[in-house]
Amino acid sequence: MIRITATLLCLVLCLAGASIPTASAASRLTTASSTALTSCLQQEYLMRDTYQNIFAQYPTLTAFGTVMTGDVAMITTVKKVFAQYRITVPTDAEVSAAKTIAATVTSITNADAVAISLEQSTATLMTQLSRTTDNRDVANVVTLVKTTSLGSHTGTFAAEQTSASTPTTSTPTTPVVLASSTRPFPAPVTTHTVTVPASIDAAGSSDVSTALINFIRSVPDGSLINFPSAAIYRIDRAITLENRHNLIIDGHGCTLKYTAVTGTTEGYSLWDDLGGNSDIYVRNFVLIGSSPYPGVYTPGTSPTGGEWQHGFEIRSSRFEVSGCTISKVWGNGFELSTGASDVWIHDNHVISAGRQGVSVCSGTNVLVEHNAFDISGLSTFDIEPFLDSQSAINIIFRNNTAGTFGHRFFTIWVGLSGPTIDGVVVDGNTVTGASLSTNVANNTETRMTRITFTNNTGKETIAGWAVLYFTYVDGLTVTGNVQPLTSVLTNISDCTGVR
C-alpha cells in the first residue's frame, strides 16, 4: 500500500507543477465549479487536520503519518487550480470539525476505523461534486481525490487495522530501549508571526534565492514564518540559515524548486544550515532539486554530475523537519554533518535522492521516523563519518518505509580510526521494493558499539550472499527481522555480545 501511495503522490506532485495559464481562464470557471473546488479543498483540509490530531495522539500508527503526507501534497494540487483560475485560496475552515472527529478515537483499536469512515465519506462527497462541476480541471482534481481516498488511503488504513488486530506469535527478542514517541526535545518558542512578502516573486518566473535569504535574515529570532501555500519559488542556490534561534518556518505546501542545474554541491541544496542555529523547525515544503536523473547516483561535477545537492544540510542543534516532500536532488534527502545534535526528521516523503535518503556524517541524538523514501541512488540510510572528529552517537532510524535503492538499505562505513559509532538503532522499518541489504563495517577495524537491527521487513530476495553483514561491533542485537531468502540471512564476524 505504501508503494501505491508513493505512486499517487508522484502524480499529485506532477499535477502540482503544471504551468499557470493567463488571467483569461478565470472567466471560464462557473459558480458551480468554484463551489465544488472549494468543497474539495475544505475536505482535504479536514482529512489532513484530523489525521494530524490522531497521529499526534497515537504516533505508533504510522498509516496516519503516511496518509497525512499525501494529503499535504493533495492540498497543494488543489490550490494550484485556484491559482490557475486566479481565485483566492480559502483558508482552512475545518480545524474545529477535525478536532471533533479526532476526539471519537478512543484507542488505537478504533483509530483506523475512524479514518476509513472519513475516507469513504470523502469519496461520497467527491462523487456528488463531480456531478455539479462543468469544468474539466475541477473534475480531474475531484476525481483524483476520490480515487486516492478509495484506493491507497483506505487500503493503507485497512492494512494497519488488520495488522493491529492480528495476534502476533511470541518471538523471543532482546529488549531494545528506544526513545519515546513524544517530542524528543521542546518545540521552538515563538512570539512573533510574519508572512513572506508578496513582493517576492511567487510564480516561479525568477530566481528569488537572495530575496528569501535576506527576508529570513530580517526576521527576529522567536518568529513563526509563514510561506503562501500556493506559491512556487524558483531558487538558484540554497536557502541558508546561520546563527538563528527559535524559528518555525512553515511552507504550508508551497514549492521551492530549481529550474536548471546551477550547481551540484552543498551550496545548491534546498535548505542549508550553515551552523550556529538552535531550535529550528522547518515544515510543509515541496522541495525539488535540479537532477535530470532522479534517484540515480551520478558522481562527477556540475552540470552533468554531482552528489552534494541535498534536500536539507543540517549542522545545528534541536533541528526538526516534517511534512516535506523532496525530489530530484543529486545528493541526499537529508545530510547531517559536524554540529548536528538533537535532530528529529519525521513524516517526510523523499521521492528521489541521487545518493542516500538520510546520511549521518556526524550527529548525536538523531531520531528519523515515519518517513517514506521511494528511491535512493545508493542507500536509504547511511552512517559515514569522513573526518576523525566526527561521530555518530544515539542514532535511531525507525518505522520508516523504503522503496528501492542502488546499493543497500542500511550502511555504516568508516574508513578512519577516530570516529565513535555508538548506540545505533534500526527498528520497525519496511522495504517494499527490495531486501533489507545491510553492511556494517569499519575499514580500520576500530570497534563500533551497541548496534541494534530489529523488527525490520524486506519484501524482495537478494541472491548470492548474506542479506545482513556486521563486523567489528561490540554489543550487536539482530532479531525479529522478516526477509525472504535464497541464501543466508546474516554474516557476522569479529563481533561480541551478539544477541
ZAMARGU-4260 file (C-alpha; in steps of 0.2 Angstrom, whole numbers, plus 5000, padded with zeros to 4 digits):
<rodrens>
0) 5000/5000/5000 | 5014/5012/5003 | 5020/5009/4986 | 5003/5014/4979 | 5003/5029/4990
5) 5020/5034/4983 | 5014/5032/4965 | 4999/5043/4968 | 5010/5056/4977 | 5021/5057/4962
10) 5006/5060/4951 | 5000/5073/4963 | 5016/5082/4963 | 5017/5082/4944 | 5000/5089/4943
15) 5005/5102/4956 | 5019/5108/4945 | 5008/5112/4930 | 5010/5129/4922 | 4998/5143/4926
20) 4988/5149/4911 | 4984/5168/4909 | 4970/5178/4918 | 4958/5175/4904 | 4955/5157/4911
25) 4946/5165/4926 | 4930/5169/4916 | 4928/5150/4912 | 4925/5144/4930 | 4907/5145/4934
30) 4900/5147/4951 | 4895/5128/4952 | 4913/5123/4948 | 4920/5136/4960 | 4909/5129/4974
35) 4914/5112/4970 | 4933/5116/4970 | 4931/5125/4987 | 4922/5110/4995 | 4935/5098/4988
40) 4949/5109/4996 | 4940/5110/5013 | 4938/5091/5013 | 4956/5089/5011 | 4959/5101/5025
45) 4948/5091/5036 | 4957/5075/5032 | 4974/5082/5035 | 4969/5091/5051 | 4960/5075/5058
50) 4975/5064/5054 | 4987/5076/5061 | 4977/5076/5078 | 4976/5057/5078 | 4994/5055/5074
55) 4999/5067/5087 | 4990/5056/5100 | 4995/5039/5093 | 5012/5041/5085 | 5014/5022/5083
60) 5000/5022/5070 | 5011/5025/5055 | 4997/5025/5042 | 4991/5042/5048 | 5009/5050/5045
65) 5009/5042/5028 | 4992/5047/5023 | 4994/5064/5031 | 5009/5067/5020 | 4999/5063/5005
70) 4985/5075/5010 | 4998/5089/5011 | 5003/5086/4993 | 4985/5084/4988 | 4981/5101/4996
75) 4995/5109/4985 | 4987/5101/4970 | 4970/5108/4973 | 4977/5125/4977 | 4986/5126/4960
80) 4969/5125/4952 | 4964/5140/4962 | 4979/5149/4956 | 4976/5143/4938 | 4959/5152/4938
85) 4965/5167/4948 | 4954/5163/4963 | 4959/5167/4981 | 4963/5151/4990 | 4951/5149/5005
90) 4958/5147/5022 | 4956/5131/5032 | 4938/5131/5040 | 4939/5113/5046 | 4950/5115/5061
95) 4936/5113/5074 | 4927/5099/5064 | 4944/5089/5063 | 4946/5090/5082 | 4928/5084/5084
100) 4932/5069/5073 | 4948/5065/5081 | 4940/5065/5098 | 4930/5050/5093 | 4946/5040/5093
105) 4946/5032/5110 | 4961/5020/5107 | 4972/5013/5095 | 4960/4999/5090 | 4947/5011/5083
110) 4958/5024/5075 | 4959/5016/5058 | 4941/5013/5058 | 4938/5032/5060 | 4950/5036/5046
115) 4942/5023/5034 | 4925/5031/5038 | 4931/5048/5034 | 4939/5042/5018 | 4923/5034/5012
120) 4913/5050/5016 | 4926/5059/5006 | 4923/5048/4991 | 4904/5050/4993 | 4906/5069/4993
125) 4918/5069/4978 | 4905/5059/4968 | 4892/5072/4972 | 4904/5086/4967 | 4908/5078/4951
130) 4890/5079/4946 | 4889/5098/4949 | 4905/5104/4941 | 4906/5108/4922 | 4925/5112/4922
135) 4937/5098/4917 | 4951/5104/4928 | 4940/5104/4943 | 4933/5087/4938 | 4950/5080/4937
140) 4956/5085/4954 | 4939/5080/4962 | 4941/5063/4953 | 4959/5061/4960 | 4954/5065/4977
145) 4940/5051/4976 | 4952/5039/4968 | 4965/5041/4981 | 4953/5040/4996 | 4945/5024/4989
150) 4962/5017/4984 | 4978/5020/4993 | 4972/5029/5008 | 4958/5017/5013 | 4970/5002/5009
155) 4984/5009/5020 | 4972/5011/5035 | 4964/4994/5032 | 4981/4986/5031 | 4986/4994/5048
160) 4969/4989/5055 | 4972/4971/5051 | 4989/4971/5057 | 4984/4979/5074 | 4970/4966/5076
165) 4980/4951/5071 | 4988/4942/5086 | 5007/4940/5085 | 5016/4925/5089 | 5028/4926/5104
170) 5045/4928/5096 | 5059/4929/5109 | 5068/4946/5106 | 5081/4956/5115 | 5074/4971/5124
175) 5079/4987/5114 | 5077/5004/5123 | 5070/5016/5111 | 5067/5035/5113 | 5049/5040/5117
180) 5036/5043/5104 | 5033/5060/5111 | 5044/5075/5106 | 5062/5071/5109 | 5065/5090/5113
185) 5054/5105/5116 | 5047/5115/5101 | 5054/5132/5097 | 5047/5146/5107 | 5039/5159/5095
190) 5031/5176/5100 | 5030/5184/5083 | 5022/5179/5066 | 5027/5185/5049 | 5022/5181/5031
195) 5034/5181/5016 | 5030/5197/5007 | 5020/5197/4991 | 5035/5207/4983 | 5045/5191/4981
200) 5040/5183/4965 | 5029/5168/4970 | 5025/5162/4952 | 5042/5154/4949 | 5047/5165/4935
205) 5063/5172/4943 | 5077/5167/4955 | 5072/5173/4972 | 5086/5164/4982 | 5094/5181/4988
210) 5077/5189/4992 | 5071/5174/5003 | 5088/5173/5012 | 5088/5192/5015 | 5070/5191/5021
215) 5073/5177/5033 | 5088/5186/5040 | 5077/5202/5043 | 5065/5192/5054 | 5069/5192/5073
220) 5073/5176/5082 | 5057/5169/5090 | 5047/5170/5075 | 5034/5159/5065 | 5037/5162/5047
225) 5023/5158/5035 | 5025/5155/5017 | 5010/5157/5005 | 5003/5140/5002 | 5001/5141/4983
230) 5017/5149/4980 | 5031/5142/4968 | 5048/5150/4972 | 5062/5147/4960 | 5079/5146/4968
235) 5096/5145/4960 | 5106/5142/4976 | 5102/5136/4994 | 5091/5145/5006 | 5103/5147/5021
240) 5101/5148/5040 | 5115/5154/5051 | 5116/5158/5070 | 5097/5159/5071 | 5086/5153/5086
245) 5068/5148/5089 | 5061/5149/5072 | 5047/5139/5064 | 5047/5140/5045 | 5030/5134/5038
250) 5029/5131/5020 | 5010/5127/5020 | 5013/5116/5005 | 5022/5129/4994 | 5036/5124/4982
255) 5054/5128/4982 | 5062/5122/4966 | 5077/5123/4954 | 5073/5125/4936 | 5091/5122/4929
260) 5107/5115/4935 | 5115/5129/4943 | 5127/5118/4954 | 5128/5101/4962 | 5137/5105/4978
265) 5130/5108/4996 | 5128/5127/4992 | 5115/5122/4979 | 5104/5112/4991 | 5087/5117/4995
270) 5090/5121/5014 | 5107/5124/5020 | 5110/5125/5039 | 5127/5134/5040 | 5129/5131/5059
275) 5126/5140/5075 | 5107/5138/5074 | 5096/5131/5088 | 5078/5127/5090 | 5073/5127/5071
280) 5058/5119/5064 | 5055/5118/5045 | 5039/5110/5039 | 5027/5108/5025 | 5038/5112/5009
285) 5038/5104/4992 | 5057/5104/4988 | 5063/5100/4970 | 5081/5099/4965 | 5089/5100/4948
290) 5095/5082/4944 | 5089/5076/4927 | 5092/5059/4934 | 5080/5057/4949 | 5086/5043/4961
295) 5101/5039/4951 | 5119/5040/4958 | 5128/5052/4946 | 5145/5056/4953 | 5155/5070/4944
300) 5154/5088/4943 | 5141/5101/4938 | 5132/5102/4926 | 5132/5083/4921 | 5136/5075/4938
305) 5137/5078/4957 | 5131/5071/4973 | 5131/5085/4986 | 5114/5094/4982 | 5103/5089/4997
310) 5086/5092/5002 | 5092/5098/5020 | 5110/5100/5026 | 5109/5101/5045 | 5124/5106/5056
315) 5115/5113/5072 | 5106/5108/5087 | 5087/5105/5091 | 5083/5105/5072 | 5066/5097/5067
320) 5059/5094/5049 | 5042/5087/5045 | 5029/5087/5031 | 5041/5090/5017 | 5042/5081/5000
325) 5059/5080/4992 | 5063/5075/4974 | 5076/5076/4961 | 5091/5080/4972 | 5108/5075/4966
330) 5114/5070/4984 | 5105/5066/5000 | 5087/5069/5006 | 5094/5074/5022 | 5113/5075/5027
335) 5119/5078/5045 | 5136/5085/5047 | 5148/5092/5061 | 5137/5101/5074 | 5121/5091/5071
340) 5113/5086/5088 | 5096/5083/5094 | 5089/5081/5076 | 5071/5075/5073 | 5066/5070/5055
345) 5049/5064/5054 | 5033/5062/5042 | 5043/5067/5026 | 5042/5060/5009 | 5058/5058/4999
350) 5053/5053/4982 | 5070/5053/4974 | 5088/5056/4980 | 5103/5053/4970 | 5114/5047/4984
355) 5106/5042/5001 | 5089/5045/5009 | 5097/5050/5025 | 5116/5052/5028 | 5123/5054/5045
360) 5141/5060/5043 | 5141/5067/5061 | 5127/5068/5073 | 5121/5065/5091 | 5104/5061/5097
365) 5096/5059/5080 | 5078/5052/5078 | 5072/5048/5060 | 5054/5041/5060 | 5038/5039/5050
370) 5046/5044/5033 | 5044/5037/5016 | 5060/5035/5005 | 5055/5029/4987 | 5071/5029/4978
375) 5089/5031/4984 | 5103/5030/4972 | 5115/5022/4985 | 5107/5018/5002 | 5092/5023/5011
380) 5100/5026/5027 | 5119/5028/5029 | 5131/5032/5043 | 5148/5038/5036 | 5160/5050/5045
385) 5173/5057/5034 | 5183/5066/5047 | 5192/5059/5063 | 5182/5072/5073 | 5165/5066/5068
390) 5155/5053/5077 | 5138/5045/5076 | 5130/5043/5094 | 5112/5038/5098 | 5105/5037/5081
395) 5088/5030/5079 | 5080/5025/5062 | 5063/5018/5065 | 5046/5015/5057 | 5051/5021/5040
400) 5047/5014/5023 | 5059/5012/5009 | 5055/5008/4991 | 5071/5004/4981 | 5090/5008/4982
405) 5105/5006/4971 | 5117/4999/4984 | 5110/4995/5002 | 5095/4998/5013 | 5107/5002/5028
410) 5126/5005/5029 | 5139/5010/5041 | 5155/5013/5033 | 5170/5020/5042 | 5187/5022/5034
415) 5195/5032/5049 | 5201/5027/5066 | 5195/5042/5075 | 5175/5042/5074 | 5165/5035/5088
420) 5150/5024/5082 | 5139/5020/5097 | 5120/5017/5100 | 5113/5015/5083 | 5095/5008/5082
425) 5087/5002/5066 | 5070/4996/5070 | 5052/4993/5063 | 5056/4998/5045 | 5049/4991/5029
430) 5057/4989/5012 | 5043/4987/5000 | 5053/4986/4983 | 5070/4977/4989 | 5078/4967/5003
435) 5085/4973/5019 | 5103/4973/5012 | 5114/4979/5026 | 5133/4982/5028 | 5140/4987/5044
440) 5159/4988/5043 | 5174/4998/5049 | 5189/4998/5037 | 5201/5002/5051 | 5194/4988/5062
445) 5190/5001/5075 | 5177/4994/5086 | 5159/5001/5085 | 5147/4998/5100 | 5129/4995/5103
450) 5121/4992/5086 | 5103/4986/5086 | 5094/4980/5070 | 5077/4973/5074 | 5059/4970/5068
455) 5063/4976/5050 | 5054/4969/5035 | 5061/4966/5017 | 5049/4961/5003 | 5062/4955/4990
460) 5075/4942/4990 | 5094/4945/4987 | 5104/4932/4978 | 5121/4925/4981 | 5126/4932/4998
465) 5120/4936/5015 | 5107/4950/5017 | 5115/4957/5033 | 5133/4959/5036 | 5140/4965/5053
470) 5159/4967/5058 | 5169/4974/5072 | 5154/4978/5084 | 5154/4976/5102 | 5135/4974/5108
475) 5126/4968/5092 | 5107/4964/5093 | 5099/4957/5077 | 5082/4949/5080 | 5064/4949/5074
480) 5068/4954/5056 | 5057/4947/5041 | 5066/4943/5025 | 5063/4931/5010 | 5079/4921/5007
485) 5088/4912/4993 | 5104/4912/5004 | 5108/4915/5022 | 5101/4930/5032 | 5117/4936/5042
490) 5136/4935/5041 | 5143/4941/5057 | 5161/4942/5060 | 5173/4949/5074 | 5158/4954/5085
495) 5155/4952/5103 | 5139/4952/5114 | 5129/4946/5099 | 5110/4943/5103
</rodrens>
